[in-house]
Each structure stands twice: as structure tokens, then as C-alpha cells.
């Protein structure tokens, strides 16, 4: 329990009715979860306005209200506080309610289009391996020390974030690493948090269904760095064209990371940590940084950037080079990020979360580089419903350009017709269904299959494979469900792929015994 007055210590209040010495036992933004002693915070959401449920919250027992718009009626037995922006105030109140836990941790946020989950997961692995008790808030999972908590959003709401951080403090954590999404910034979910540093991975097209334009998307990301204090660090990908603009107005100390073989014109801000002599193998990568060779058990050029960000963060947080080099050899990618599944006869399956044109292209380029010349790269991919429609033809075009065979299928159609989504994807290759315009690696005719049933698409793709082929199943990664018309049905790409490989192996053994 905490007094209302203490909760509001950092909040600029516009109007108050009722006593401020009232004790608050919980915070809530959902009127259906209100219990006695709850403070109900009315948020002006994108879909629903919480102010329409103020009366319902009072009926459920709320005696403290935090609002942006003053209610028509406020009972005499309620305390009502009006603020200019209830979402911003929520973050400050949630932080105060939990004892300002972010100030008791070394909290690092990671933002960007691609690489957020991998980077925060690797940071958590690294620091845990170095003996630091650490917390994690990511798309895949949240961790308080060694305890795992299911994740529902890339960045939870402000109440959940501060609750998780408070649990980390209670469990003796000294460090915490969290993804910071553009939605979170636009909706002020990290308001009131104290960050020791922020990392910018890259910026490519995504979430335009929400932000509308790339400029709005960029501004949402940049607001994270604009909010960092001068004692914090801002670590940015020097090879990304948005880099300088992303951190150009921050008060934080700027540091760069990147690959020296790339364009160096945009590394003017701050010092840097740069890798050179990059070597990519099937299941590992290595490069030189600060005069030492760093080796990791991850694949792909994009993971060279992710691991450079992790290494640089370690250095900025005071870790010794020797400890980092040793610790990073033990890192493994998170579930659904370049997750390999070995099939029969030298086949290789890969499951990856890539759901933007750029991320998908990076994965496909990586797989093309590691496969044998005579082998094929087969891709299964779809696009989510109720999301940015403009990227659908772009993703299909990328797959067509870099795959030898492809199956376009359903992802999470949500409230859209999967066939309609596939129509918009197919528009990206409708003018280039010939090897003349999009030549494959070995100049063979490309095979394009349209199959809305994702399980069937994976089954067909496995049946198409031959010894040495690589099969990529992209778009859903770690997700254990498929969302259709508001219902989440159990579905896991890795499990589906493993199952079909096992069936294929059985069939091949039966055929061999008969032969």
C-alpha cells in the first residue's frame, strides 16, 4: 500500500478532487480487474477509450481515478486526479508504486526494426554467464534471474514492466535488458523508466499499419534516445542510414558499432567498436574487434551486427575484453531465430521470425551463402493479417529473388481472408514469373506454390526437398499459435517441421527396405 500523494510525487497534476492521503493497493487500466483499493487509470487507447469505463471501475470498487478527461460525475468517496496525458502519468505512477525499480538496476533498452530480441537475449545470456544476476523483457520471454515468465507483447504495459523490474530487484538482479518497440514509445509504456543505455539496431519498413509513415515510425524510435539522460549511453549501428538522425538530438554519450567493410561516412558521432575480417560459417561467425578475434555460435551477417552490439554494450558496462571474448563463445540464438532442425539425408530446416522484407532478405542471403551449389533453397512464408499491407508484395518479391522454390501461405491472418493476403503477396512477383527476370542461382525454373493452409504448406515443402537442400520456414519463429478470427490455435513452426522431417525419414526407410 502506498499513499496517493507519494504516487503522484513526479506527476504534474492539473486538477484534484478528494483526499490525497488515501492508500492505494494496486494499479489497473482494465476496469474488469478492479478490486477495492485499486487506482484506475483511464487511457485514451487506439481502439478503446478507458474513460468510457470510469463508472464501471467505480462500481467495481475503485476509489482513486487518474484521468486525462474529467468525468461527468465523480462520487464524493472517490479521489480523482486529472493530468495532461494519462499514459505518461501511468508510467510515473507505476514506477513510484513499485519503488522506482529501474533506478536500482542497470537497465539497457534495445530498439530498431530487426535484431531486438536476439540482442537482448544474448545480453541476458552473456551477463548471466559472467556471473551477474540479470533480468530480461523480450518478445520471446521475460526472465527474472533464472525464472521464466511468458511474454505477451514486445514491450508490456507500464504496470507490467515495473512489476517485472521490481521482481528483478527483489531477486537480487543487478542488470536488466529489454526490447523497446515503436508501439511502446508511441504509447509511452516506458515513461518513468531510468535507462543506463540504449541500443539502435537498424530501421527498415515495419508497422506502417500503425504509424502510417516511415517518418512517424522513425520519430517513435528516436523518442527513446531523446529521453535518455546525459549519464546514459546511446549505442548505434553506424552502418544504418538512419543512425546519425536517430541519436542526433540525444543527451546521452554516443558510441557506434559496425563492420569496417561497410560505408564509414556515418560514423562521425562518438567513439566506436568496429569488427573487421568477418568470417561466416554454417553455424558460427568470427571477426576482429579491438585487436582480438571474437567467435560466436551464430550464423549470418545480421548476427555479426547483433553480436557487435552485445560486445560493445559489455565494454560500455565495464566488462573486461577477455571475459567478453570467452563469454560470447557460449552464446546461442533465441528460439525461432535461425533455429536449425536437421532432416534426413543431409536436409537442413531453418525456422526464423523474419517478417519484414529486410529481415527476410538477410536470412535468405545467409542461407544462400552456406548451401551447396547443387542444392536448393526452399522457402515457406506468409504475411500477417490486419498489419502493414504494403510490405506483402515486397516480401514475396524478396523470396522470389533469393529462393529456388517457394510456398506462399498463411501467417497469422487474424481478421483477414488468407486468400486476400496471398493475392497481395503474389502481386509482388506477378510480373516476374520467369527465370529471365529473376534468375535462380542454378538457372533452373523456379517453383511457386500457393497454399493457404500453413501445416499443409510445410508438409509439401518437406516433400519437395532432396538431400542437401535447405528449407526455411519464416515469419512466425517462436510463436506457438496461429491467430485466426480472434482465436489462437496451437501451432509451432519448429514442431511442424520436425514432425514432417520424421515422417519423411520413415517413408524413405520403408522405400529403402522394399527396394
Backbone torsions as a table, in degrees:
resi	resn	phi	psi	omega
1	UNK	NA	139.0	179.8
2	UNK	-141.1	145.8	-177.6
3	UNK	-72.2	149.6	179.1
4	UNK	-60.4	-35.8	-179.8
5	UNK	-62.5	-42.5	179.4
6	UNK	-68.8	-34.6	178.0
7	UNK	-61.4	-33.3	-173.9
8	UNK	-95.3	12.3	-173.4
9	UNK	-59.1	-31.7	-178.6
10	UNK	-107.6	8.2	-174.8
11	UNK	-101.7	134.5	174.7
12	UNK	-84.2	111.3	-174.7
13	UNK	-94.9	134.6	179.3
14	UNK	-94.0	-36.0	-175.6
15	UNK	-156.9	143.4	-178.6
16	UNK	-135.4	139.7	168.8
17	UNK	-133.4	129.6	179.4
18	UNK	99.7	168.1	-175.4
19	UNK	-71.6	147.7	177.3
20	UNK	-99.3	-0.6	177.9
21	UNK	-91.6	7.2	178.2
22	UNK	-66.8	142.5	179.5
23	UNK	-91.1	138.1	-179.7
24	UNK	-112.7	129.7	-177.7
25	UNK	-102.7	-17.9	179.5
26	UNK	-162.0	163.4	177.7
27	UNK	-117.5	147.2	-176.1
28	UNK	-154.3	137.4	174.0
29	UNK	-112.1	-1.2	178.5
30	UNK	-114.9	113.0	-174.8
31	UNK	-60.6	-21.8	-179.4
32	UNK	-74.4	-12.1	-179.1
33	UNK	-110.1	11.3	179.9
34	UNK	-70.3	135.5	172.8
35	UNK	-129.7	167.8	177.8
36	UNK	-53.7	145.1	-178.6
37	UNK	73.5	13.8	177.6
38	UNK	-85.4	140.8	165.7
39	UNK	-94.0	123.2	177.2
40	UNK	-97.0	125.4	-179.9
41	UNK	-107.1	119.8	-178.7
42	UNK	-90.2	111.9	-179.6
43	UNK	-100.8	143.0	174.4
44	UNK	-87.8	82.5	-174.9
45	UNK	-73.9	171.3	-179.3
46	UNK	-74.9	-28.3	-179.0
47	UNK	-108.2	-39.6	-175.4
48	UNK	-131.6	139.8	176.1
49	UNK	-96.2	115.7	-178.3
50	UNK	-60.9	-19.9	-179.6
51	UNK	-66.1	-22.0	178.6
52	UNK	-72.7	-10.4	-177.7
53	UNK	-111.5	12.6	-179.8
54	UNK	-59.9	-46.3	-179.9
55	UNK	-61.2	-41.7	178.8
56	UNK	-64.1	-37.1	178.5
57	UNK	-66.2	-40.0	177.9
58	UNK	-64.2	-42.9	178.9
59	UNK	-62.9	-30.1	-179.9
60	UNK	-81.5	-7.9	175.4
61	UNK	120.1	1.5	178.6
62	UNK	-69.0	130.9	178.5
63	UNK	-118.6	1.3	174.6
64	UNK	-129.1	130.2	-178.8
65	UNK	-124.4	134.6	173.2
66	UNK	-118.4	116.0	-171.4
67	UNK	-132.0	158.9	172.3
68	UNK	-99.1	-35.8	176.4
69	UNK	-111.2	126.7	-175.7
70	UNK	-66.1	131.4	-178.9
71	UNK	-67.0	157.8	178.3
72	UNK	-63.5	-37.4	179.9
73	UNK	-138.1	134.8	175.3
74	UNK	-125.1	115.8	-179.7
75	UNK	-58.5	152.5	-178.8
76	UNK	-64.1	-25.6	-177.2
77	UNK	-89.6	12.8	179.0
78	UNK	-114.0	148.5	169.6
79	UNK	-103.8	125.9	-177.4
80	UNK	-122.8	130.0	-178.3
81	UNK	-121.4	126.7	177.8
82	UNK	-104.4	135.9	179.4
83	UNK	-130.3	166.5	-179.2
84	UNK	-72.0	-32.7	-177.9
85	UNK	-145.7	106.9	-172.4
86	UNK	-68.4	-29.8	179.4
87	UNK	-68.4	-40.6	176.4
88	UNK	-64.4	-45.2	179.9
89	UNK	-63.2	-35.8	179.1
90	UNK	-57.1	-44.6	179.4
91	UNK	-60.4	-42.5	179.5
92	UNK	-67.3	-41.0	179.3
93	UNK	-67.3	-43.5	-179.8
94	UNK	-63.1	-38.6	177.6
95	UNK	-64.2	-46.5	179.5
96	UNK	-63.5	-40.7	-178.6
97	UNK	-58.7	-37.3	-177.1
98	UNK	-96.7	12.5	175.9
99	UNK	80.2	27.0	179.3
100	UNK	50.7	59.7	-174.0
101	UNK	-64.9	-29.6	-178.0
102	UNK	-64.9	-23.0	178.5
103	UNK	-79.2	-11.1	-179.2
104	UNK	-102.9	5.2	179.8
105	UNK	-128.4	159.1	167.0
106	UNK	-90.1	96.9	-173.4
107	UNK	-100.3	125.9	179.3
108	UNK	-120.4	128.7	178.4
109	UNK	-106.5	144.4	179.4
110	UNK	-122.8	126.0	178.0
111	UNK	-131.6	163.4	-176.1
112	UNK	143.5	176.2	-180.0
113	UNK	-79.9	-53.4	-177.5
114	UNK	-119.0	149.7	173.6
115	UNK	95.3	-3.5	-177.4
116	UNK	-62.0	-50.7	-176.2
117	UNK	-63.5	-45.8	179.8
118	UNK	-61.2	-44.0	-176.8
119	UNK	-64.5	-47.6	-179.3
120	UNK	-68.1	-35.4	178.7
121	UNK	-65.4	-43.4	178.5
122	UNK	-65.7	-37.9	177.2
123	UNK	-62.6	-43.2	178.5
124	UNK	-63.4	-44.0	177.4
125	UNK	-60.2	-47.2	-176.2
126	UNK	-61.3	-52.8	-175.9
127	UNK	-69.3	-32.5	174.5
128	UNK	-64.6	-41.4	178.6
129	UNK	-66.8	-26.9	178.9
130	UNK	-84.7	2.0	175.4
131	UNK	99.5	3.3	177.8
132	UNK	-89.1	134.4	173.9
133	UNK	-78.6	120.0	-168.8
134	UNK	-129.7	157.1	175.6
135	UNK	-116.4	160.1	-177.1
136	UNK	-141.1	135.0	172.8
137	UNK	-129.2	108.5	-175.3
138	UNK	-143.7	174.3	177.5
139	UNK	-61.8	-38.4	-175.6
140	UNK	-79.0	-46.7	-177.7
141	UNK	-161.5	162.9	171.5
142	UNK	-116.1	140.0	-179.1
143	UNK	-130.8	134.6	172.3
144	UNK	-113.7	97.8	-171.1
145	UNK	65.8	-121.0	179.1
146	UNK	-95.5	-6.7	-178.6
147	UNK	-83.4	130.6	-179.5
148	UNK	-100.7	138.3	179.5
149	UNK	-124.6	127.8	-178.9
150	UNK	-55.2	143.1	-179.7
151	UNK	-104.3	139.1	179.8
152	UNK	-114.2	-22.9	-179.7
153	UNK	-138.9	157.4	173.5
154	UNK	-56.0	-48.5	173.9
155	UNK	-127.3	116.7	-179.8
156	UNK	-64.8	175.7	177.0
157	UNK	-73.6	169.3	-172.8
158	UNK	-60.7	-35.5	179.4
159	UNK	-66.0	-46.1	-179.5
160	UNK	-65.4	-41.9	179.7
161	UNK	-57.9	-50.9	-177.0
162	UNK	-68.3	-31.6	174.5
163	UNK	-63.9	-44.9	178.1
164	UNK	-62.7	-44.6	179.6
165	UNK	-63.7	-37.3	177.7
166	UNK	-64.8	-39.1	176.5
167	UNK	-63.4	-38.2	178.1
168	UNK	-62.5	-44.3	178.3
169	UNK	-61.5	-44.7	-179.1
170	UNK	-62.2	-33.8	-179.3
171	UNK	-85.3	4.5	175.8
172	UNK	85.6	17.1	178.3
173	UNK	-69.7	143.2	177.1
174	UNK	-107.6	-21.8	-177.7
175	UNK	-130.6	152.0	175.5
176	UNK	-146.1	140.9	-178.1
177	UNK	-128.1	129.3	-175.0
178	UNK	-140.7	145.8	171.9
179	UNK	-75.1	141.7	176.1
180	UNK	-124.3	104.4	-176.1
181	UNK	-83.4	164.3	176.7
182	UNK	-66.9	-33.9	175.7
183	UNK	-61.8	-42.3	-178.9
184	UNK	-61.5	-40.1	180.0
185	UNK	-70.5	-43.8	-179.8
186	UNK	-63.6	-30.3	-178.1
187	UNK	-101.4	8.5	172.5
188	UNK	60.7	34.4	-178.5
189	UNK	-71.7	-20.4	179.7
190	UNK	-102.9	13.2	175.9
191	UNK	-58.1	135.6	178.1
192	UNK	88.3	-6.9	-179.8
193	UNK	-85.8	146.8	178.5
194	UNK	-106.7	112.6	-178.6
195	UNK	-100.8	134.1	173.7
196	UNK	-78.5	-22.0	179.6
197	UNK	-171.6	161.8	177.5
198	UNK	-134.8	147.4	-178.3
199	UNK	-123.2	132.5	174.0
200	UNK	-108.7	120.4	-176.9
201	UNK	-88.0	-55.4	-177.6
202	UNK	-176.1	170.5	176.6
203	UNK	-140.6	117.4	172.9
204	UNK	-136.8	176.1	-174.4
205	UNK	-60.5	128.2	174.3
206	UNK	-172.2	154.4	173.5
207	UNK	58.1	26.4	179.1
208	UNK	-72.9	-15.4	172.6
209	UNK	-62.7	-28.9	-179.6
210	UNK	-95.1	-49.2	-172.9
211	UNK	-84.7	-21.8	177.5
212	UNK	88.1	-51.7	-178.1
213	UNK	-135.1	159.9	176.1
214	UNK	-62.9	-33.0	179.0
215	UNK	-63.5	-43.9	178.1
216	UNK	-64.7	-40.5	178.5
217	UNK	-61.4	-47.0	178.1
218	UNK	-60.5	-45.5	-177.6
219	UNK	-63.6	-35.1	176.7
220	UNK	-63.3	-42.9	178.4
221	UNK	-66.3	-45.2	-176.3
222	UNK	-63.8	-30.2	-179.0
223	UNK	-60.7	-25.7	175.8
224	UNK	-63.4	-46.1	-179.4
225	UNK	-73.7	-32.0	176.1
226	UNK	-62.4	-26.8	-178.1
227	UNK	-88.4	-5.2	179.4
228	UNK	-72.9	144.3	178.1
229	UNK	-80.2	167.2	-176.7
230	UNK	-69.3	-16.7	178.2
231	UNK	-85.3	-10.1	-178.7
232	UNK	-86.8	168.9	173.7
233	UNK	-112.1	148.7	174.5
234	UNK	-119.8	109.3	-177.1
235	UNK	-103.6	123.8	-172.8
236	UNK	-129.9	150.9	177.3
237	UNK	-75.6	105.1	-174.2
238	UNK	-66.9	-18.7	-178.9
239	UNK	-89.5	-0.1	178.0
240	UNK	-91.6	135.2	-176.6
241	UNK	-64.6	-18.3	179.2
242	UNK	-90.2	0.0	-169.0
243	UNK	-56.0	-58.7	-176.5
244	UNK	-60.2	-41.7	180.0
245	UNK	-67.4	-31.7	-178.5
246	UNK	-65.3	-40.0	-175.5
247	UNK	-111.6	8.0	-173.5
248	UNK	-63.6	-25.6	-177.5
249	UNK	-113.9	11.7	-179.9
250	UNK	-77.2	151.4	174.5
251	UNK	-87.1	-11.0	-176.8
252	UNK	-71.3	163.4	174.9
253	UNK	-75.2	126.5	-174.1
254	UNK	-96.2	135.0	176.3
255	UNK	-137.5	144.5	-177.4
256	UNK	-108.5	157.8	166.7
257	UNK	-139.6	156.0	-179.6
258	UNK	169.8	-179.4	178.2
259	UNK	-103.4	129.2	-173.4
260	UNK	-66.8	-18.1	179.3
261	UNK	-76.0	-11.7	-178.6
262	UNK	-90.0	173.7	179.0
263	UNK	-58.9	124.9	-175.6
264	UNK	-102.6	9.8	-176.1
265	UNK	-67.4	-20.1	-173.0
266	UNK	-105.5	27.3	-179.3
267	UNK	-106.0	22.0	-173.8
268	UNK	-68.1	-30.6	-175.4
269	UNK	-82.9	118.5	170.7
270	UNK	73.6	177.6	176.5
271	UNK	-78.7	176.5	-176.8
272	UNK	-150.6	164.3	174.4
273	UNK	-124.3	109.3	-172.2
274	UNK	-120.1	137.6	176.8
275	UNK	-97.4	148.3	177.1
276	UNK	-142.9	165.6	-178.6
277	UNK	56.0	51.3	-179.4
278	UNK	-67.4	131.5	176.3
279	UNK	-122.6	121.8	-179.8
280	UNK	-108.6	127.2	175.2
281	UNK	-116.0	176.6	-177.7
282	UNK	-57.9	-42.1	-176.3
283	UNK	-130.9	26.2	179.7
284	UNK	-160.8	167.6	174.0
285	UNK	-148.2	157.4	176.8
286	UNK	-151.0	153.7	176.2
287	UNK	-161.8	167.4	177.5
288	UNK	-95.9	135.7	176.0
289	UNK	-144.5	131.9	-177.3
290	UNK	50.5	37.2	176.2
291	UNK	80.5	6.7	-179.5
292	UNK	-123.9	154.9	176.9
293	UNK	-91.8	123.0	178.6
294	UNK	-106.4	129.0	-179.0
295	UNK	-123.5	134.9	178.9
296	UNK	-134.6	151.1	177.8
297	UNK	-87.6	47.1	175.6
298	UNK	-126.0	158.3	-178.4
299	UNK	-119.2	157.2	175.0
300	UNK	99.4	143.4	178.6
301	UNK	-62.3	-35.5	-179.9
302	UNK	-62.8	-31.0	177.0
303	UNK	-76.6	-19.0	171.6
304	UNK	-63.9	-40.5	176.7
305	UNK	-66.6	-44.1	-179.7
306	UNK	-60.5	-44.1	-178.3
307	UNK	-71.9	-31.8	174.1
308	UNK	-63.1	-40.5	177.5
309	UNK	-62.5	-40.0	179.2
310	UNK	-66.0	-46.9	179.1
311	UNK	-59.6	-48.4	-178.4
312	UNK	-61.3	-40.0	178.1
313	UNK	-62.6	-42.8	176.9
314	UNK	-57.9	-42.5	179.6
315	UNK	-66.3	-41.9	-178.4
316	UNK	-68.0	-24.0	177.8
317	UNK	-94.9	11.9	169.9
318	UNK	92.8	12.0	-179.9
319	UNK	-77.5	148.1	177.0
320	UNK	-76.0	146.5	-179.9
321	UNK	-57.1	-44.5	-177.2
322	UNK	-61.0	-40.9	179.8
323	UNK	-67.0	-39.0	179.9
324	UNK	-66.7	-44.8	-179.7
325	UNK	-60.8	-40.2	179.1
326	UNK	-71.8	-43.7	-176.9
327	UNK	-66.7	-34.9	-176.0
328	UNK	-75.5	-16.5	173.9
329	UNK	-65.7	-22.4	-174.8
330	UNK	-96.1	0.3	-175.5
331	UNK	-72.1	145.0	176.4
332	UNK	-129.7	147.8	-178.4
333	UNK	-69.6	153.1	176.8
334	UNK	-68.6	161.8	179.0
335	UNK	-56.2	136.9	176.8
336	UNK	79.2	6.3	175.7
337	UNK	-116.0	103.7	-176.3
338	UNK	48.9	47.0	179.1
339	UNK	-83.1	119.2	-175.2
340	UNK	-93.4	142.1	177.1
341	UNK	-133.5	116.5	-175.8
342	UNK	-81.8	127.8	178.4
343	UNK	-103.7	178.0	-178.7
344	UNK	-70.9	152.1	174.0
345	UNK	65.1	32.2	177.5
346	UNK	79.3	11.2	175.1
347	UNK	-75.0	150.2	178.2
348	UNK	-130.7	124.0	175.2
349	UNK	-102.0	142.4	177.4
350	UNK	-130.2	134.7	175.6
351	UNK	-116.1	127.2	-178.9
352	UNK	-143.0	150.0	-176.4
353	UNK	-78.9	-4.6	-174.4
354	UNK	-45.5	115.9	-178.1
355	UNK	-136.1	17.6	171.8
356	UNK	-125.3	155.9	-179.6
357	UNK	-55.4	-44.0	-178.1
358	UNK	-65.8	-47.5	-179.4
359	UNK	-61.4	-41.6	-179.9
360	UNK	-64.0	-41.4	179.7
361	UNK	-64.7	-40.7	179.8
362	UNK	-62.6	-41.6	178.6
363	UNK	-65.4	-45.2	-178.8
364	UNK	-64.2	-40.3	177.1
365	UNK	-62.7	-39.0	177.9
366	UNK	-62.7	-46.0	-177.8
367	UNK	-69.8	-36.4	175.8
368	UNK	-61.7	-34.1	-177.2
369	UNK	-72.9	-25.8	-175.0
370	UNK	-100.4	-13.3	-178.1
371	UNK	-82.1	157.7	176.3
372	UNK	-71.4	156.3	-176.0
373	UNK	-61.1	-39.7	-177.1
374	UNK	-81.7	-9.6	-179.0
375	UNK	-86.3	163.8	-179.1
376	UNK	-112.4	153.2	171.8
377	UNK	-108.6	115.9	-178.3
378	UNK	-110.8	132.7	-175.2
379	UNK	-122.5	132.9	171.5
380	UNK	-111.4	123.7	-176.6
381	UNK	-155.8	151.6	174.4
382	UNK	-140.5	-178.1	176.3
383	UNK	-128.4	144.7	-177.5
384	UNK	-72.2	148.5	176.2
385	UNK	-82.6	159.9	178.8
386	UNK	59.3	29.2	179.4
387	UNK	-131.6	-175.2	-176.7
388	UNK	-50.9	107.4	-178.3
389	UNK	-74.8	-26.0	-175.8
390	UNK	-65.4	-23.3	-177.6
391	UNK	-86.0	-7.8	-176.5
392	UNK	-62.8	-53.4	177.6
393	UNK	-64.9	-29.6	179.1
394	UNK	-66.2	-41.6	179.7
395	UNK	-67.3	-41.5	178.9
396	UNK	-62.8	-40.5	179.7
397	UNK	-63.9	-39.1	178.4
398	UNK	-63.4	-45.3	-180.0
399	UNK	-63.2	-43.0	-179.6
400	UNK	-62.9	-37.2	-177.4
401	UNK	-69.6	-33.8	-170.9
402	UNK	-114.9	3.4	180.0
403	UNK	-115.1	154.4	176.1
404	UNK	-89.5	-26.7	175.4
405	UNK	-150.2	150.4	-175.5
406	UNK	-149.1	147.7	175.9
407	UNK	-124.9	112.3	177.6
408	UNK	-87.8	128.8	-170.6
409	UNK	-143.5	-170.7	179.7
410	UNK	-84.0	145.9	174.8
411	UNK	-108.2	-107.9	166.8
412	UNK	-111.0	91.1	-174.9
413	UNK	-65.6	-19.9	-178.6
414	UNK	52.8	-119.5	-175.6
415	UNK	-98.0	9.5	179.3
416	UNK	-100.0	156.9	173.8
417	UNK	-74.4	121.6	-179.7
418	UNK	-55.2	-34.8	-179.6
419	UNK	-66.5	-34.4	177.1
420	UNK	-65.8	-41.3	178.0
421	UNK	-62.5	-42.3	179.9
422	UNK	-65.3	-35.8	176.6
423	UNK	-59.0	-42.6	-178.2
424	UNK	-72.7	-31.2	174.3
425	UNK	-67.7	-46.1	-176.2
426	UNK	-62.3	-24.0	177.5
427	UNK	-60.6	-23.2	-179.2
428	UNK	-74.3	-14.8	-179.7
429	UNK	-128.3	3.4	-175.3
430	UNK	-60.7	-27.4	-179.3
431	UNK	-94.9	2.8	-176.6
432	UNK	-136.2	37.7	-179.4
433	UNK	-81.4	47.4	176.1
434	UNK	-145.8	150.5	179.8
435	UNK	-70.0	-14.9	179.8
436	UNK	-67.8	-40.0	-177.9
437	UNK	-86.4	-37.8	178.5
438	UNK	-125.1	78.3	-176.6
439	UNK	-66.4	136.5	174.9
440	UNK	-78.7	171.8	-175.2
441	UNK	-61.0	-39.3	-177.8
442	UNK	-107.2	13.6	175.6
443	UNK	65.6	12.9	174.9
444	UNK	-78.3	156.6	177.7
445	UNK	-62.0	134.6	-179.3
446	UNK	-82.7	148.9	179.5
447	UNK	-109.6	125.0	178.4
448	UNK	-118.4	122.7	179.5
449	UNK	-121.2	136.0	177.3
450	UNK	-111.0	117.0	-178.1
451	UNK	-145.7	107.8	-174.4
452	UNK	-68.6	-26.5	179.3
453	UNK	-77.6	111.9	-173.3
454	UNK	-64.7	-41.4	179.3
455	UNK	-61.8	-41.9	179.3
456	UNK	-67.5	-37.1	178.3
457	UNK	-62.2	-42.5	178.7
458	UNK	-65.6	-40.8	179.0
459	UNK	-61.6	-46.6	179.6
460	UNK	-62.0	-41.4	-179.3
461	UNK	-62.4	-42.3	178.3
462	UNK	-63.0	-41.6	179.8
463	UNK	-64.0	-26.0	-179.4
464	UNK	-78.4	-20.6	-172.4
465	UNK	-72.1	151.9	172.1
466	UNK	-125.2	172.2	-178.9
467	UNK	-54.8	129.9	178.1
468	UNK	91.3	-11.4	-179.9
469	UNK	-71.9	154.4	174.9
470	UNK	-114.0	131.3	179.4
471	UNK	-116.7	117.0	177.5
472	UNK	-101.1	127.8	171.4
473	UNK	-112.0	111.4	-169.0
474	UNK	-118.4	157.6	169.6
475	UNK	112.4	-33.6	-175.6
476	UNK	-112.9	-28.5	173.8
477	UNK	55.2	-114.6	-175.1
478	UNK	-75.3	-15.2	-172.6
479	UNK	-59.6	137.2	-178.2
480	UNK	-107.4	25.7	-176.8
481	UNK	-152.0	166.1	168.3
482	UNK	-129.4	123.6	-174.4
483	UNK	-93.3	117.0	-177.9
484	UNK	-132.7	118.7	178.2
485	UNK	51.4	45.4	176.0
486	UNK	82.0	0.6	-179.7
487	UNK	-115.6	134.5	176.7
488	UNK	-98.6	111.9	179.7
489	UNK	-95.7	140.7	179.2
490	UNK	-57.4	126.8	178.0
491	UNK	-163.5	127.2	-178.5
492	UNK	-134.6	118.2	-176.9
493	UNK	-57.4	-44.9	-177.6
494	UNK	-63.1	-42.3	179.3
495	UNK	-66.2	-41.0	177.8
496	UNK	-61.6	-44.0	-178.4
497	UNK	-66.7	-44.0	178.5
498	UNK	-60.4	-43.9	-179.7
499	UNK	-61.2	-43.9	-178.5
500	UNK	-70.5	-34.2	174.4
501	UNK	-63.7	-40.6	179.3
502	UNK	-65.2	-40.8	177.7
503	UNK	-63.8	-41.5	179.1
504	UNK	-63.0	-42.3	179.4
505	UNK	-61.6	-41.4	177.8
506	UNK	-62.2	-45.1	179.5
507	UNK	-62.5	-40.7	-179.6
508	UNK	-68.2	-35.5	177.6
509	UNK	-68.0	-40.6	178.6
510	UNK	-63.7	-42.1	179.3
511	UNK	-65.4	-37.4	179.8
512	UNK	-67.0	-40.2	-179.2
513	UNK	-68.2	-32.4	178.9
514	UNK	-76.1	-28.6	-178.2
515	UNK	-77.1	NA	NA
